Structure formats: structure tokens, C-alpha cells
Amino acid sequence: MVYIDSWDDFFARAQKLQAASPLRTRLWHKYRHDDGVLVIKVTDDVQCLKFRTELASDLKNLEIITTWFLSAATGLDDAGAGGGAAAGARKHGHSHKHGHGHGKAGGAGAGTHGSRARAAKRRTGAARRRMRRDNALAKASGT
């Protein structure tokens, strides 16, 4: 297996490989701490593409290809057209958008259930233990 030197060439060939056999293509990566080497591999068991780097700045490329690969595999994004999520990641400097404020009418916290859920998250561990103890005592006393 030969390593591809250029990131752009590797990414373009990985996209073509995934488009040719989407059900068999998979992404693999490994970081060797001793050497400080990141290896990214895309294969469909017939053809294998590998990219190796020692630059910390190339970690962003790992995020780009992982995001693109997940989008292509799940069909959530038109990954074949112009790089899909990878193009958006490069353009905006991040790979995903947070879903705050979306969902059912009234937001995630609408109604009593959302309020209770938020209150439960705010409780500390000690407060949760006290609440469980008090509930157990009340249940045991029959109240």
C-alpha cells in the first residue's frame, strides 16, 4: 500500500471510491503517539488509499473526512456534490451546527416535562442522593 502525499488528492480519490462502492467503503484512522503520526485509510477491500501526516494541523482534515464520510454513509447530506459537509466545514471553520432552538413547537423545554428535565440536570450529585433518600424514606413509611 502506497501513501498518497497530497491531502487534496487523497480526499478526491476517497470520494470517488466511496461513490463507486458506498456499501463496502470504510474509513479507518490511527494515531501513533510514539511517532506522532496520523494515518487515515479508506478502503473497499479491493482498493486501499492511505494518507500519513505528522502535522497537528492535519487533524482538521481528519474531522473533515470523517464528517463527509458520515454524511455520505447516512445520506443526510448530498455528499457527492462539491464535497458536501467537507466543503461546509472548510467554508465555515466547523463541521456541524448545534440544533439549539429546533424541534417541536415551543422548543425542547416547553411544558412541565422539559422544565423537570432541566431541573434534574441542574441538581448536584449530593442533591440527587438526598432526594433519593427522602423518596425512599417516604415510600417506606407509606406516605
MODELLER restraints for C-alpha pairs under 7 A, 6 or more apart:
rsr = mdl.restraints
at = mdl.atoms
rsr.add(forms.Gaussian(group=physical.xy_distance, feature=features.Distance(at['CA:1:A'], at['CA:48:A']), mean=6.91, stdev=0.5))
rsr.add(forms.Gaussian(group=physical.xy_distance, feature=features.Distance(at['CA:2:A'], at['CA:50:A']), mean=6.77, stdev=0.5))
rsr.add(forms.Gaussian(group=physical.xy_distance, feature=features.Distance(at['CA:3:A'], at['CA:49:A']), mean=6.98, stdev=0.5))
rsr.add(forms.Gaussian(group=physical.xy_distance, feature=features.Distance(at['CA:3:A'], at['CA:50:A']), mean=4.82, stdev=0.5))
rsr.add(forms.Gaussian(group=physical.xy_distance, feature=features.Distance(at['CA:3:A'], at['CA:51:A']), mean=5.25, stdev=0.5))
rsr.add(forms.Gaussian(group=physical.xy_distance, feature=features.Distance(at['CA:3:A'], at['CA:52:A']), mean=6.58, stdev=0.5))
rsr.add(forms.Gaussian(group=physical.xy_distance, feature=features.Distance(at['CA:4:A'], at['CA:10:A']), mean=6.00, stdev=0.5))
rsr.add(forms.Gaussian(group=physical.xy_distance, feature=features.Distance(at['CA:4:A'], at['CA:50:A']), mean=5.99, stdev=0.5))
rsr.add(forms.Gaussian(group=physical.xy_distance, feature=features.Distance(at['CA:4:A'], at['CA:51:A']), mean=5.28, stdev=0.5))
rsr.add(forms.Gaussian(group=physical.xy_distance, feature=features.Distance(at['CA:5:A'], at['CA:51:A']), mean=6.68, stdev=0.5))
rsr.add(forms.Gaussian(group=physical.xy_distance, feature=features.Distance(at['CA:10:A'], at['CA:51:A']), mean=6.76, stdev=0.5))
rsr.add(forms.Gaussian(group=physical.xy_distance, feature=features.Distance(at['CA:14:A'], at['CA:42:A']), mean=6.30, stdev=0.5))
rsr.add(forms.Gaussian(group=physical.xy_distance, feature=features.Distance(at['CA:18:A'], at['CA:25:A']), mean=5.57, stdev=0.5))
rsr.add(forms.Gaussian(group=physical.xy_distance, feature=features.Distance(at['CA:24:A'], at['CA:44:A']), mean=5.12, stdev=0.5))
rsr.add(forms.Gaussian(group=physical.xy_distance, feature=features.Distance(at['CA:25:A'], at['CA:42:A']), mean=6.90, stdev=0.5))
rsr.add(forms.Gaussian(group=physical.xy_distance, feature=features.Distance(at['CA:25:A'], at['CA:43:A']), mean=5.45, stdev=0.5))
rsr.add(forms.Gaussian(group=physical.xy_distance, feature=features.Distance(at['CA:25:A'], at['CA:44:A']), mean=4.18, stdev=0.5))
rsr.add(forms.Gaussian(group=physical.xy_distance, feature=features.Distance(at['CA:26:A'], at['CA:42:A']), mean=5.72, stdev=0.5))
rsr.add(forms.Gaussian(group=physical.xy_distance, feature=features.Distance(at['CA:26:A'], at['CA:43:A']), mean=5.66, stdev=0.5))
rsr.add(forms.Gaussian(group=physical.xy_distance, feature=features.Distance(at['CA:26:A'], at['CA:44:A']), mean=6.41, stdev=0.5))
rsr.add(forms.Gaussian(group=physical.xy_distance, feature=features.Distance(at['CA:27:A'], at['CA:41:A']), mean=5.88, stdev=0.5))
rsr.add(forms.Gaussian(group=physical.xy_distance, feature=features.Distance(at['CA:27:A'], at['CA:42:A']), mean=4.65, stdev=0.5))
rsr.add(forms.Gaussian(group=physical.xy_distance, feature=features.Distance(at['CA:27:A'], at['CA:43:A']), mean=6.82, stdev=0.5))
rsr.add(forms.Gaussian(group=physical.xy_distance, feature=features.Distance(at['CA:28:A'], at['CA:40:A']), mean=5.84, stdev=0.5))
rsr.add(forms.Gaussian(group=physical.xy_distance, feature=features.Distance(at['CA:28:A'], at['CA:41:A']), mean=5.00, stdev=0.5))
rsr.add(forms.Gaussian(group=physical.xy_distance, feature=features.Distance(at['CA:28:A'], at['CA:42:A']), mean=6.26, stdev=0.5))
rsr.add(forms.Gaussian(group=physical.xy_distance, feature=features.Distance(at['CA:29:A'], at['CA:39:A']), mean=5.50, stdev=0.5))
rsr.add(forms.Gaussian(group=physical.xy_distance, feature=features.Distance(at['CA:29:A'], at['CA:40:A']), mean=4.31, stdev=0.5))
rsr.add(forms.Gaussian(group=physical.xy_distance, feature=features.Distance(at['CA:29:A'], at['CA:41:A']), mean=5.99, stdev=0.5))
rsr.add(forms.Gaussian(group=physical.xy_distance, feature=features.Distance(at['CA:30:A'], at['CA:38:A']), mean=5.82, stdev=0.5))
rsr.add(forms.Gaussian(group=physical.xy_distance, feature=features.Distance(at['CA:30:A'], at['CA:39:A']), mean=5.28, stdev=0.5))
rsr.add(forms.Gaussian(group=physical.xy_distance, feature=features.Distance(at['CA:30:A'], at['CA:40:A']), mean=6.62, stdev=0.5))
rsr.add(forms.Gaussian(group=physical.xy_distance, feature=features.Distance(at['CA:31:A'], at['CA:37:A']), mean=5.73, stdev=0.5))
rsr.add(forms.Gaussian(group=physical.xy_distance, feature=features.Distance(at['CA:31:A'], at['CA:38:A']), mean=4.42, stdev=0.5))
rsr.add(forms.Gaussian(group=physical.xy_distance, feature=features.Distance(at['CA:31:A'], at['CA:39:A']), mean=6.36, stdev=0.5))
rsr.add(forms.Gaussian(group=physical.xy_distance, feature=features.Distance(at['CA:32:A'], at['CA:38:A']), mean=6.43, stdev=0.5))
rsr.add(forms.Gaussian(group=physical.xy_distance, feature=features.Distance(at['CA:36:A'], at['CA:54:A']), mean=5.79, stdev=0.5))
rsr.add(forms.Gaussian(group=physical.xy_distance, feature=features.Distance(at['CA:37:A'], at['CA:52:A']), mean=6.83, stdev=0.5))
rsr.add(forms.Gaussian(group=physical.xy_distance, feature=features.Distance(at['CA:37:A'], at['CA:53:A']), mean=5.73, stdev=0.5))
rsr.add(forms.Gaussian(group=physical.xy_distance, feature=features.Distance(at['CA:37:A'], at['CA:54:A']), mean=4.68, stdev=0.5))
rsr.add(forms.Gaussian(group=physical.xy_distance, feature=features.Distance(at['CA:38:A'], at['CA:52:A']), mean=5.72, stdev=0.5))
rsr.add(forms.Gaussian(group=physical.xy_distance, feature=features.Distance(at['CA:38:A'], at['CA:53:A']), mean=5.39, stdev=0.5))
rsr.add(forms.Gaussian(group=physical.xy_distance, feature=features.Distance(at['CA:38:A'], at['CA:54:A']), mean=6.25, stdev=0.5))
rsr.add(forms.Gaussian(group=physical.xy_distance, feature=features.Distance(at['CA:39:A'], at['CA:50:A']), mean=6.93, stdev=0.5))
rsr.add(forms.Gaussian(group=physical.xy_distance, feature=features.Distance(at['CA:39:A'], at['CA:51:A']), mean=5.71, stdev=0.5))
rsr.add(forms.Gaussian(group=physical.xy_distance, feature=features.Distance(at['CA:39:A'], at['CA:52:A']), mean=4.49, stdev=0.5))
rsr.add(forms.Gaussian(group=physical.xy_distance, feature=features.Distance(at['CA:39:A'], at['CA:53:A']), mean=6.65, stdev=0.5))
rsr.add(forms.Gaussian(group=physical.xy_distance, feature=features.Distance(at['CA:40:A'], at['CA:50:A']), mean=5.69, stdev=0.5))
rsr.add(forms.Gaussian(group=physical.xy_distance, feature=features.Distance(at['CA:40:A'], at['CA:51:A']), mean=5.19, stdev=0.5))
rsr.add(forms.Gaussian(group=physical.xy_distance, feature=features.Distance(at['CA:40:A'], at['CA:52:A']), mean=6.46, stdev=0.5))
rsr.add(forms.Gaussian(group=physical.xy_distance, feature=features.Distance(at['CA:41:A'], at['CA:49:A']), mean=5.60, stdev=0.5))
rsr.add(forms.Gaussian(group=physical.xy_distance, feature=features.Distance(at['CA:41:A'], at['CA:50:A']), mean=4.43, stdev=0.5))
rsr.add(forms.Gaussian(group=physical.xy_distance, feature=features.Distance(at['CA:41:A'], at['CA:51:A']), mean=6.45, stdev=0.5))
rsr.add(forms.Gaussian(group=physical.xy_distance, feature=features.Distance(at['CA:42:A'], at['CA:48:A']), mean=5.97, stdev=0.5))
rsr.add(forms.Gaussian(group=physical.xy_distance, feature=features.Distance(at['CA:42:A'], at['CA:49:A']), mean=5.22, stdev=0.5))
rsr.add(forms.Gaussian(group=physical.xy_distance, feature=features.Distance(at['CA:42:A'], at['CA:50:A']), mean=6.55, stdev=0.5))
rsr.add(forms.Gaussian(group=physical.xy_distance, feature=features.Distance(at['CA:43:A'], at['CA:49:A']), mean=6.20, stdev=0.5))
rsr.add(forms.Gaussian(group=physical.xy_distance, feature=features.Distance(at['CA:64:A'], at['CA:86:A']), mean=5.02, stdev=0.5))
rsr.add(forms.Gaussian(group=physical.xy_distance, feature=features.Distance(at['CA:64:A'], at['CA:89:A']), mean=6.44, stdev=0.5))
rsr.add(forms.Gaussian(group=physical.xy_distance, feature=features.Distance(at['CA:64:A'], at['CA:95:A']), mean=6.78, stdev=0.5))
rsr.add(forms.Gaussian(group=physical.xy_distance, feature=features.Distance(at['CA:65:A'], at['CA:86:A']), mean=6.59, stdev=0.5))
rsr.add(forms.Gaussian(group=physical.xy_distance, feature=features.Distance(at['CA:67:A'], at['CA:85:A']), mean=6.32, stdev=0.5))
rsr.add(forms.Gaussian(group=physical.xy_distance, feature=features.Distance(at['CA:67:A'], at['CA:86:A']), mean=6.70, stdev=0.5))
rsr.add(forms.Gaussian(group=physical.xy_distance, feature=features.Distance(at['CA:67:A'], at['CA:95:A']), mean=6.56, stdev=0.5))
rsr.add(forms.Gaussian(group=physical.xy_distance, feature=features.Distance(at['CA:68:A'], at['CA:79:A']), mean=6.46, stdev=0.5))
rsr.add(forms.Gaussian(group=physical.xy_distance, feature=features.Distance(at['CA:68:A'], at['CA:84:A']), mean=6.52, stdev=0.5))
rsr.add(forms.Gaussian(group=physical.xy_distance, feature=features.Distance(at['CA:68:A'], at['CA:85:A']), mean=5.09, stdev=0.5))
rsr.add(forms.Gaussian(group=physical.xy_distance, feature=features.Distance(at['CA:68:A'], at['CA:86:A']), mean=5.30, stdev=0.5))
rsr.add(forms.Gaussian(group=physical.xy_distance, feature=features.Distance(at['CA:71:A'], at['CA:77:A']), mean=5.31, stdev=0.5))
rsr.add(forms.Gaussian(group=physical.xy_distance, feature=features.Distance(at['CA:71:A'], at['CA:79:A']), mean=6.31, stdev=0.5))
rsr.add(forms.Gaussian(group=physical.xy_distance, feature=features.Distance(at['CA:71:A'], at['CA:85:A']), mean=6.87, stdev=0.5))
rsr.add(forms.Gaussian(group=physical.xy_distance, feature=features.Distance(at['CA:72:A'], at['CA:79:A']), mean=5.02, stdev=0.5))
rsr.add(forms.Gaussian(group=physical.xy_distance, feature=features.Distance(at['CA:77:A'], at['CA:84:A']), mean=6.35, stdev=0.5))
rsr.add(forms.Gaussian(group=physical.xy_distance, feature=features.Distance(at['CA:77:A'], at['CA:85:A']), mean=6.96, stdev=0.5))
rsr.add(forms.Gaussian(group=physical.xy_distance, feature=features.Distance(at['CA:78:A'], at['CA:84:A']), mean=5.66, stdev=0.5))
rsr.add(forms.Gaussian(group=physical.xy_distance, feature=features.Distance(at['CA:79:A'], at['CA:85:A']), mean=6.57, stdev=0.5))
rsr.add(forms.Gaussian(group=physical.xy_distance, feature=features.Distance(at['CA:85:A'], at['CA:95:A']), mean=6.83, stdev=0.5))
rsr.add(forms.Gaussian(group=physical.xy_distance, feature=features.Distance(at['CA:88:A'], at['CA:95:A']), mean=6.96, stdev=0.5))
rsr.add(forms.Gaussian(group=physical.xy_distance, feature=features.Distance(at['CA:89:A'], at['CA:95:A']), mean=4.41, stdev=0.5))
rsr.add(forms.Gaussian(group=physical.xy_distance, feature=features.Distance(at['CA:101:A'], at['CA:107:A']), mean=5.77, stdev=0.5))
rsr.add(forms.Gaussian(group=physical.xy_distance, feature=features.Distance(at['CA:108:A'], at['CA:114:A']), mean=6.39, stdev=0.5))
rsr.add(forms.Gaussian(group=physical.xy_distance, feature=features.Distance(at['CA:109:A'], at['CA:115:A']), mean=5.84, stdev=0.5))
